[in-house]
Amino acid sequence: MAPDEVSTSTPGLEHLRLNAEPAFPNLSFSRMTVMTQPEDGTNRLFLALQPGRIMAFSNFESADSYQVFLDIRGLVSDRGNEEGLLGLVFDPDFAVTGAFYVYYTASEPRRSVISRFFVDRTTPDIADPSSEQVILEVPQPFPNHNGGNLLFGPDGYMYVSLGDGGAVGDPRGNGQNPSTLLGSILRIQPGGADAAGGYTIPEDNPFVGVEGFRDEIWAYGLRNPWRFSFDRETGQLWVGDVGQNAFEEINLVTRGLNYGWNIWEGFHCFSPFETSCATENMEPPIVEYPLSGGNCAVVGGYGYRGSRLPALQGAYLYGDFCSGRIWALRHDGQRITDSALILDSELKISSFAEDQAGELYILTFGGEIYRLQ
């Protein structure tokens, strides 16, 4: 389990030195977690805030106002630093169904909730907070490592990231226990928009009918997959998995694989109870970086497919929450061919976002939304 060697035979990303500029200088929001844009023809961006609100505003640099699209602060528990409204994705047919999905943490008992909401029938520019249909609930033993991302994949199914349940070192061994949904990427099909809620399991999920495995699991062995994305051209599933004490990692996740936690942290043996770590049936990360120099938690990003920054075309971008560093890499499907630090921003990066044009944004806990230039 050694890291890929990076090709430096041709000039590439290492020559890029980018800056971050405010994307919407007239807007400011607190504790942003996710931003997305549905294909509904309105050119609006939708921004989720950790305490439990979703804001909508026009995707123009000059935007100076916003609308509260949904307020579910009464449902959401954000008492833990990693709890709250963490995920948002729109139904692929949102323009027809008016449906969208959120991932939030709730209390009494502590749990992760994936729910569907609908726009208001009389005022379709806003959502109806009473329209909730619960799709899935997962008990959470501790207040951290919630994961929290939701996306529809190129195959039309919903993918969900769940952390190992929290505490330090995965004390319950959830990462290597596929009989729990924790520590995994799930792949499910929510019930139809006319259904009460719930979901079905795709028949081609890798562990359907396998004893000791939950059928919903697409991949497992993850610690805290806070943010993941699909490359809109290649379909590759990129996952940023937050590390424990020493290393952060980026994984290229594929069907049915075990990504090693809590036996491995990055390319390194983690378990304090082992003199050597098993490598059989363990998939190493694509890249790691150390928890040094102000780094603290990886934030998975996106493969860049926009037009503003042609030098980044096809590169995968990711960052660190504490240091604000942003890296880019290129991967040919087998190995990294180019990799570099492209910005040392000092921003408190909470998430990246992608609009319908493939342009990327940087969400922060400092209040502003940024873009690269």
Order of alpha helices (4+ residues) and beta strands (2+ residues): beta-beta-beta-beta-beta-beta-alpha-beta-beta-beta-beta-beta-beta-beta-beta-beta-beta-beta-beta-beta-beta-beta-beta-beta-beta-beta-beta-beta
